[in-house]
Amino acid sequence: MSLRLRNNFILLLVAVLLFSCDEKRVFDEYKSVGKEWHKDSVVTFELPQLDAKKMYNLYVNVRDNDDYPFNNLFLIVSLEHPNRQVKVDTLEYQMTNPDGTLLGEGFTDIKENKLFYKDKQLFTQKGIYKIHIKHAVRQTGKIEGVPSLAGISDVGFRIESTE
């Protein structure tokens, strides 16, 4: 076997292994919020048509870096059904360890956080479902929300099959 053929085979094998490791993924998309996430900026995802007989686990994905100044992240996540009915959840996630280092996966200063949203969700209505995500971070003792949230670069949404 030639060196080039062997290298191509190894590259193909690595690619197959990488893609097969994520076989539960049904939908996984990120959107950039720039250098700072403005409090009035809503990140929206239009979901693909999903099997009405299957259940899915839902996650909010967040990419952050060392500029993120808080321990927690508060999000308002709205699930809009095709009939325009909207279910709204206010969620809180821990983003740092007690020593202030960021939680999440990644080898650089950018960390990816897969944050649990809902499990065993059914999508029984025909039509387009949408997810709307905005931050609701406030400084302790203040009523007004943080106008621009530093350290968050991308917000994503992920759907995984429960099977």
C-alpha positions as CSV (number, residue, x, y, z in Angstrom):
1,M,0.0,0.0,0.0
2,S,1.5,3.3,-1.0
3,L,2.0,6.1,1.6
4,R,-0.6,8.4,-0.1
5,L,-3.2,5.6,-0.3
6,R,-2.6,4.8,3.4
7,N,-2.9,8.5,4.4
8,N,-6.2,8.8,2.4
9,F,-7.5,5.7,4.1
10,I,-6.6,7.0,7.6
11,L,-8.2,10.4,6.8
12,L,-11.4,8.7,5.6
13,L,-11.5,6.5,8.7
14,V,-11.1,9.5,11.0
15,A,-13.9,11.4,9.1
16,V,-16.3,8.4,9.5
17,L,-15.5,8.1,13.2
18,L,-16.1,11.8,13.8
19,F,-19.5,11.8,12.0
20,S,-20.7,8.6,13.5
21,C,-20.0,9.8,17.1
22,D,-22.8,12.3,16.7
23,E,-25.5,10.0,15.4
24,K,-28.2,11.4,17.7
25,R,-27.9,14.9,16.2
26,V,-31.0,16.0,14.3
27,F,-30.4,19.7,14.2
28,D,-27.4,21.8,15.3
29,E,-26.9,25.4,14.3
30,Y,-25.1,28.4,15.7
31,K,-25.7,32.1,15.1
32,S,-23.2,34.9,15.8
33,V,-24.2,37.7,18.2
34,G,-21.0,39.7,17.5
35,K,-18.6,40.7,20.2
36,E,-21.4,41.4,22.7
37,W,-25.0,40.1,23.0
38,H,-27.4,43.1,23.2
39,K,-30.3,42.6,25.6
40,D,-32.9,43.3,22.8
41,S,-31.2,40.9,20.4
42,V,-33.3,37.8,19.9
43,V,-31.6,34.8,18.3
44,T,-34.2,32.8,16.3
45,F,-34.0,29.3,14.8
46,E,-36.5,27.8,12.4
47,L,-36.6,24.0,13.1
48,P,-36.6,21.3,10.4
49,Q,-39.7,19.1,10.0
50,L,-39.5,16.5,12.7
51,D,-41.1,13.1,13.1
52,A,-44.3,13.6,15.1
53,K,-44.0,10.1,16.6
54,K,-40.4,10.5,18.0
55,M,-39.3,12.3,21.1
56,Y,-36.3,14.7,21.1
57,N,-34.0,16.3,23.7
58,L,-33.4,20.0,23.2
59,Y,-30.3,22.1,24.1
60,V,-29.2,25.7,23.9
61,N,-25.5,26.0,22.9
62,V,-23.4,29.0,23.9
63,R,-19.9,29.9,22.9
64,D,-18.2,32.2,25.4
65,N,-14.8,33.4,26.3
66,D,-12.9,34.9,29.2
67,D,-14.6,38.3,28.7
68,Y,-17.8,36.8,30.2
69,P,-18.1,38.7,33.5
70,F,-20.7,36.6,35.4
71,N,-20.9,33.2,37.0
72,N,-24.4,32.5,35.7
73,L,-26.3,33.0,32.4
74,F,-30.0,33.7,32.4
75,L,-31.9,33.0,29.2
76,I,-35.5,33.4,28.0
77,V,-36.3,30.7,25.6
78,S,-39.5,30.6,23.6
79,L,-40.8,27.6,21.7
80,E,-43.2,28.9,19.0
81,H,-45.6,26.2,17.7
82,P,-47.0,26.3,14.1
83,N,-50.4,27.4,15.5
84,R,-48.6,30.5,17.0
85,Q,-48.9,29.2,20.6
86,V,-45.7,30.1,22.4
87,K,-44.3,28.4,25.5
88,V,-41.8,30.6,27.4
89,D,-39.1,29.4,29.8
90,T,-36.7,31.5,31.9
91,L,-33.6,29.4,32.5
92,E,-30.4,29.8,34.6
93,Y,-27.1,28.1,33.8
94,Q,-23.9,28.1,35.7
95,M,-21.1,29.2,33.4
96,T,-18.0,29.2,35.7
97,N,-16.3,27.0,38.2
98,P,-16.0,28.4,41.8
99,D,-12.5,29.7,40.9
100,G,-13.9,31.7,38.0
101,T,-12.7,29.6,35.2
102,L,-15.2,28.9,32.4
103,L,-17.1,25.7,32.2
104,G,-17.6,24.1,28.8
105,E,-15.6,22.2,26.2
106,G,-12.7,23.6,24.2
107,F,-8.9,23.9,24.2
108,T,-8.7,27.6,23.6
109,D,-10.1,30.5,25.6
110,I,-13.4,29.9,23.7
111,K,-15.6,27.4,25.4
112,E,-18.7,25.6,24.0
113,N,-21.5,24.9,26.5
114,K,-24.3,22.5,25.7
115,L,-27.1,23.6,28.1
116,F,-30.0,21.4,28.7
117,Y,-33.4,22.9,27.7
118,K,-36.1,20.1,27.5
119,D,-36.2,16.4,27.3
120,K,-38.6,14.0,25.6
121,Q,-40.2,16.8,23.5
122,L,-42.8,15.9,20.9
123,F,-43.4,18.0,17.8
124,T,-46.9,16.8,16.8
125,Q,-48.2,19.8,14.9
126,K,-47.6,20.1,11.1
127,G,-45.8,23.2,10.1
128,I,-42.8,25.3,11.2
129,Y,-41.6,25.4,14.8
130,K,-39.3,28.3,15.9
131,I,-37.0,28.8,18.9
132,H,-36.4,32.4,20.1
133,I,-33.5,33.0,22.6
134,K,-32.5,36.2,24.4
135,H,-30.5,36.8,27.5
136,A,-31.9,38.1,30.7
137,V,-28.7,38.8,32.7
138,R,-28.9,41.4,35.4
139,Q,-26.3,42.7,37.9
140,T,-27.1,41.8,41.5
141,G,-29.4,44.4,43.1
142,K,-30.3,46.1,39.7
143,I,-33.6,45.9,38.0
144,E,-32.4,46.8,34.5
145,G,-30.9,44.1,32.4
146,V,-27.3,44.2,31.3
147,P,-27.5,46.2,28.0
148,S,-24.7,44.4,26.3
149,L,-23.4,41.0,27.5
150,A,-19.7,40.7,26.8
151,G,-18.0,37.3,26.3
152,I,-20.8,35.6,24.4
153,S,-20.0,35.2,20.7
154,D,-22.4,32.6,19.4
155,V,-25.8,31.1,20.4
156,G,-26.9,27.8,19.1
157,F,-29.7,25.3,19.3
158,R,-29.4,21.5,19.1
159,I,-32.0,18.8,18.8
160,E,-31.1,15.1,19.5
161,S,-33.1,12.0,19.0
162,T,-33.9,10.1,22.1
163,E,-33.5,6.8,20.2
